Structure formats: structure tokens, C-alpha cells
């Protein structure tokens, strides 16, 4: 415990300092997010601060691996996939990379992570265990790529992506503790600490944005951590999917609705539920705080219920997601913008 007490604040402090450095760099290089008709902000703001999360988290992993505090397979999975996705996002932040090349890079990063994790473990559904073999590994790759992309889609108002990641990581760490595997909680706690340092600059009103490098990295990292949890206990994959519910439901529902309408889904838009809600309230902070409240007050208890075996994972997921779907409908997720 004493080890955690100095390491986690140190990671948060390093992330805070690196965000300050990146903000000065962005201002000096005019790397600004300029408001346009598709933006949810009204003031030009530096971008690319999420690199601080990437560096402060990834740099410490090999040191902890050499010290025996962390196992090497998840370290290699996170180092390769996380650094690759972050670099791709960083280059895209500084210029433009064609969507097909970004998608290829995303699948290569997912394949690297799955190689080190061992792919997708057997799934427990309604009391039955299913080993999907290669089909499961391919589905896991699609899952990781969708998660990193939806995280980018959902990083559209101040603080929301950071708050979501912190809530998910703390929930995942709690689940490990309740499972009697407290040592595995270190990875999600480290990621949460790195995000906290950045959030101090990104909380509404944000002084720097995360950028594609940070949001894509968080998406792939959370996906890797969820699959690692599934290898520890099959029901924990369902628990992590529940913890990620706010982003998964809003982004997926919005995408499906736009697809059915025939929209060009690769074009920028402001039709996610969280974006409509922030415009309705005229501020980002109430929406970001509402996401935290939903995570801690509803999704975390549901995830714990599933993690402790109180209810089947699929059943728990349906119950957890139903109010989120109703909220998505209420706040017009995917509805055509006027």
C-alpha cells in the first residue's frame, strides 16, 4: 500500500507537468482547435494534451515490469498498441492521415495487443461457456478498434473523456480487489492517476484538449485492460462493458441511427446525446458531472453485482444499458441536426 501512496501521486504529478509542457508547445506551434459549425466549444484552445497521459503511463510500465510489480504480457500489449495508436493520433493531430490508413493502423495495434493477451477468452453467457476460437479473436479485434474510435467520437466536450476513463479504471480496480486479486489493480490505478493529472487542465472550462493521440490511446488501453480482466475471471468482461456503458451506448446508438438515415458516418457531426445535452444546458460541466454520477451511482453497482456473481453478465448488461438507451433517446442521440 505504501508503494501505491507515492507512485500514484507521482504519476499524476508527471502527467500534470507534461500537460503544461504540451500546452506551451501547442501555443508556440499554433496547434489550436479553432471553433467551427461542428464544434462544441467557442474559444480557440490548444490540443494534443493527451500525449501527457500516454507518456506518464507508458514510461513507468517497463520499470514496474523489471521490478516484478507487473506481468510482462499486458505491458507489451499496452506499450505496442498504446504507443502505436497514440503516434498515429499525434500525426493526425499535426496534419491529416487518410481514414483507410488510420483504420489499418488501428487493426494492427489491436492485433499486437491480442497476440500478447492471448486473444479473447471463453465467454460466459447465461451459465454456458463459449470458446469462439479464431472468430472470438477477430471479434475482439473489432471490439478494440471500435472502442478506440468511439472514445475519439465521445471526446467532444471538456473533461468528459477524462472523467469516463477515471471512473472506469477505479471501478475496474475495485473489482480486482473484490476478486481477491488486488495486485492486478495497479494497472488501472496507474492509468487513472495519469488521467487525473491531465484532467486538472481539461476540466471545464478546458485549457487544453486531449486530441486524437490521447483519446485513441485511452480507448485501446481500456479495451486491453477489459480483456486482461476477462482472463482473470470471465464475468469481469461483462463488468467492464457495463463500466464503459455511457460511451458505448451513446456512440453506438448514434452511429446506427446515422447509418440507417444514410448519413456519411465519417463526417464530423454534433449529434451524440452528450453534445445535444451540453447545448441544451449551455455548458459542458453539468454533462461531465452527470456522466460521473451515472458511472458511480448506477453502472459501478451493476458492474460489482455482475463481478461478484450475483447476476449473469449478459442479463446485468441489459439491465445496466436500458436506462442509458432511454437517455440516448431522450437527448436525441443520432437525430439529424437542424
C-alpha positions in Angstrom: 0.0 0.0 0.0 2.9 2.4 0.8 4.2 1.8 -2.7 0.8 2.9 -4.2 0.8 6.0 -1.9 3.9 7.5 -3.6 3.7 6.1 -7.1 0.1 7.2 -8.0 0.6 10.8 -7.0 4.0 10.8 -8.8 2.3 9.6 -12.0 -0.4 12.2 -11.6 2.2 14.9 -11.0 4.2 13.9 -14.0 1.1 14.0 -16.2 0.2 17.4 -14.9 3.7 18.7 -15.7 3.8 17.2 -19.1 0.4 18.7 -19.9 1.7 22.1 -19.0 4.7 21.5 -21.3 2.5 20.3 -24.2 0.2 23.3 -23.7 3.1 25.7 -24.1 4.3 23.7 -27.2 0.8 23.8 -28.8 0.6 27.6 -28.2 4.0 28.1 -29.6 3.3 26.0 -32.7 -0.3 27.3 -33.1 -1.7 23.8 -32.7 -5.2 25.2 -31.9 -8.6 23.7 -32.1 -10.5 26.5 -33.9 -14.3 26.5 -33.3 -16.4 25.8 -36.3 -20.0 24.8 -37.0 -19.3 21.2 -35.8 -17.6 22.2 -32.6 -18.9 22.1 -29.1 -16.6 24.9 -27.9 -16.5 28.6 -28.7 -12.9 29.6 -27.8 -9.7 28.5 -29.7 -8.0 26.0 -27.5 -4.6 24.2 -27.6 -4.9 20.5 -28.5 -2.7 17.4 -28.1 -2.5 17.3 -24.3 -3.5 13.7 -24.1 0.1 12.8 -25.0 0.9 13.6 -21.4 -1.4 10.7 -20.4 0.4 8.4 -22.8 3.9 9.3 -21.7 3.3 9.3 -18.0 1.6 5.9 -18.1 3.7 4.0 -20.6 7.1 5.2 -19.4 6.6 3.7 -16.0 5.4 0.2 -17.2 8.8 -1.3 -18.1 10.2 -0.1 -14.8 7.5 -1.9 -12.9 7.9 -4.9 -15.1 11.6 -5.2 -14.3 10.8 -4.7 -10.6 8.3 -7.6 -10.8 5.3 -5.5 -9.9 3.6 -6.1 -13.3 3.5 -9.1 -15.6 5.1 -8.6 -19.0 2.4 -9.7 -21.4 0.0 -6.8 -20.6 2.9 -4.4 -20.5 3.9 -5.4 -24.1 0.3 -5.3 -25.2 -0.1 -1.7 -23.8 3.3 -0.5 -25.0 3.0 -1.6 -28.6 -0.7 -1.0 -29.2 -0.9 2.1 -27.0 2.2 3.8 -28.4 1.3 3.0 -32.0 -2.2 4.3 -31.7 -1.0 7.4 -29.9 1.6 8.1 -32.5 -1.0 7.7 -35.3 -3.3 10.1 -33.5 -0.4 12.6 -32.9 0.5 12.6 -36.6 -3.2 13.1 -37.4 -3.4 16.0 -34.9 -0.5 17.6 -36.8 -1.8 17.0 -40.3 -4.1 14.5 -41.8 -3.9 10.8 -42.3 -6.4 9.2 -44.7 -9.1 7.2 -42.9 -8.1 3.9 -44.5 -4.5 4.2 -43.2 -5.7 5.1 -39.8 -8.1 2.1 -39.7 -5.2 -0.2 -40.9 -3.1 1.1 -38.0 -5.9 0.6 -35.6 -6.3 -3.1 -36.6 -2.5 -3.6 -36.4 -2.5 -2.2 -32.9 -5.4 -4.4 -31.9 -3.7 -7.5 -33.4 -0.5 -6.7 -31.4 -2.4 -6.4 -28.2 -4.4 -9.6 -28.7 -1.2 -11.5 -29.5 0.2 -10.7 -26.1 -3.0 -11.1 -24.2 -3.8 -14.5 -25.8 -6.9 -13.3 -27.7 -10.4 -13.5 -26.4 -11.0 -15.9 -23.5 -14.1 -18.1 -23.3 -17.3 -16.2 -22.8 -19.8 -17.0 -20.1 -23.4 -16.4 -21.3 -26.4 -17.4 -19.2 -24.4 -20.0 -17.4 -22.8 -21.5 -20.5 -19.2 -21.2 -21.6 -18.4 -20.5 -25.2 -14.9 -20.6 -26.7 -15.2 -18.9 -30.1 -11.6 -19.6 -31.2 -10.4 -17.5 -34.1 -13.9 -16.0 -34.6 -13.6 -14.7 -31.0 -10.2 -13.2 -31.7 -11.5 -11.4 -34.8 -14.5 -10.1 -32.8 -12.0 -8.9 -30.1 -10.1 -7.0 -32.7 -13.2 -5.3 -33.9 -14.1 -4.5 -30.3 -10.8 -2.9 -29.6 -10.9 -0.8 -32.9 -14.5 0.3 -32.2 -13.6 1.2 -28.6 -10.7 3.4 -29.6 -12.7 5.1 -32.3 -15.8 5.7 -30.2 -13.6 7.1 -27.5 -12.4 9.6 -30.1 -16.1 10.4 -31.0 -17.0 10.9 -27.4 -14.2 13.3 -26.6 -16.2 16.3 -27.7 -16.8 18.4 -24.5 -14.5 19.5 -21.7 -13.5 16.7 -19.3 -15.9 14.0 -20.4 -13.3 11.6 -21.8 -11.1 12.0 -18.7 -13.9 11.6 -16.2 -15.1 8.5 -18.0 -11.6 6.9 -18.0 -11.1 7.6 -14.3 -14.4 6.2 -13.3 -13.9 3.0 -15.4 -10.4 2.5 -14.1 -11.4 3.0 -10.5 -14.3 0.6 -11.0 -12.0 -2.0 -12.6 -9.5 -1.7 -9.7 -12.3 -2.2 -7.2 -13.5 -5.3 -9.0 -10.0 -6.8 -8.7 -9.9 -6.0 -5.0 -13.3 -7.7 -4.5 -12.0 -10.7 -6.5 -9.0 -11.1 -4.2 -6.6 -10.0 -7.0 -5.6 -6.6 -5.6 -2.2 -6.8 -7.4 -3.9 -6.6 -10.7 -5.5 -3.3 -9.7 -2.2 -1.5 -10.2 -2.5 -1.1 -14.0 -6.0 0.6 -14.0 -4.9 2.7 -11.0 -1.8 3.9 -12.8 -3.9 4.9 -15.8 -6.4 6.7 -13.6 -3.6 8.6 -12.0 -2.2 9.7 -15.4 -5.6 10.9 -16.5 -6.1 12.8 -13.2 -3.0 14.9 -13.9 -4.4 15.8 -17.4 -7.9 16.4 -16.1 -6.7 19.3 -13.9 -6.0 21.1 -17.2 -9.0 19.7 -19.1 -11.9 20.1 -16.6 -14.4 22.7 -17.8 -13.5 25.2 -18.9 -10.6 23.3 -20.5 -7.3 25.0 -21.0 -6.1 22.2 -23.4 -7.8 19.4 -25.3 -6.9 15.8 -25.3 -6.6 15.3 -29.1 -6.7 12.1 -31.1 -3.5 10.8 -29.6 -4.9 10.8 -26.1 -8.5 9.7 -26.9 -7.4 6.8 -29.2 -4.9 5.7 -26.6 -7.4 5.7 -23.8 -9.8 3.7 -26.0 -7.3 1.0 -26.8 -5.9 0.9 -23.3 -9.3 0.5 -21.6 -10.1 -2.3 -24.1 -6.8 -4.1 -23.3 -7.5 -3.8 -19.6 -11.0 -5.2 -20.1 -9.7 -8.2 -21.9 -7.0 -8.8 -19.3 -9.8 -8.7 -16.7 -11.7 -11.3 -18.7 -8.7 -13.7 -18.5 -8.7 -13.3 -14.7 -12.5 -14.0 -14.4 -14.8 -14.4 -17.3 -17.6 -12.3 -15.7 -15.3 -9.3 -15.4 -15.5 -8.7 -19.2 -19.2 -8.0 -18.7 -18.4 -5.8 -15.7 -16.0 -3.7 -17.8 -18.5 -3.4 -20.6 -21.0 -2.1 -18.1 -18.5 0.4 -16.7 -17.9 1.6 -20.3 -21.6 1.8 -20.9 -22.1 5.6 -21.2 -19.7 5.9 -24.1 -20.6 2.6 -25.7 -24.3 3.3 -25.8 -24.2 6.9 -26.9 -21.6 6.3 -29.6 -23.1 3.0 -30.9 -26.7 4.3 -30.9 -25.7 7.5 -32.6 -23.7 5.6 -35.3 -26.5 3.1 -36.0 -29.1 5.9 -36.3 -26.9 7.9 -38.7 -26.2 4.7 -40.8 -29.9 3.9 -41.1 -30.5 7.5 -42.2 -27.9 7.2 -44.9 -25.5 9.9 -43.4 -21.8 9.9 -44.2 -20.7 8.5 -40.9 -17.1 9.5 -41.4 -18.0 13.2 -41.5 -17.8 15.3 -38.3 -21.1 16.0 -36.5 -22.6 17.1 -33.2 -25.4 14.6 -32.8 -24.3 12.5 -29.9 -26.6 12.7 -26.9 -23.9 14.3 -24.8 -23.4 17.0 -27.4 -27.2 17.8 -27.6 -27.3 17.8 -23.8 -24.4 20.2 -23.4 -26.1 22.6 -25.9 -29.4 22.3 -24.0 -27.7 23.2 -20.7 -25.4 25.8 -22.4 -22.4 24.4 -20.6 -20.1 21.4 -20.5 -19.6 21.0 -16.8 -23.2 19.7 -15.9 -22.9 17.0 -18.6 -19.4 15.9 -17.5 -20.6 15.7 -13.9 -23.7 13.8 -14.9 -21.5 11.2 -16.6 -19.6 10.8 -13.4 -22.8 10.4 -11.4 -24.2 7.8 -13.8 -20.9 5.9 -13.7 -20.6 5.9 -9.9 -24.3 5.7 -8.9 -25.6 3.2 -11.4 -23.0 1.5 -13.6 -20.5 0.7 -10.8 -23.0 -1.1 -8.6 -24.3 -3.1 -11.6 -20.7 -4.0 -12.5 -19.9 -5.1 -9.0 -23.1 -7.2 -8.9 -22.1 -9.0 -12.0 -18.4 -9.3 -10.9 -19.4 -11.0 -7.7 -21.6 -13.4 -9.5 -24.9 -12.0 -8.2 -26.4 -12.0 -11.8 -25.4 -13.3 -15.2 -23.2 -10.9 -17.1 -25.5 -10.6 -20.2 -28.5 -10.0 -18.0 -26.7 -7.5 -16.0 -25.5 -5.7 -19.1 -29.1 -5.5 -20.5 -30.4 -4.1 -17.2 -27.5 -1.6 -17.0 -27.8 -0.4 -20.5 -31.6 0.0 -20.6 -31.7 3.4 -18.8 -28.8 4.5 -20.9 -30.7 3.8 -24.1 -33.7 5.7 -22.7 -31.4 8.7 -22.0 -30.0 8.4 -25.5 -33.5 8.6 -27.0 -34.5 11.5 -24.6 -31.4 13.5 -25.5 -31.8 12.9 -29.3 -28.7 10.7 -29.9 -28.1 10.4 -33.6 -31.0 12.7 -34.5 -30.4 14.8 -37.6 -29.1 18.3 -36.7 -31.2 21.2 -37.7 
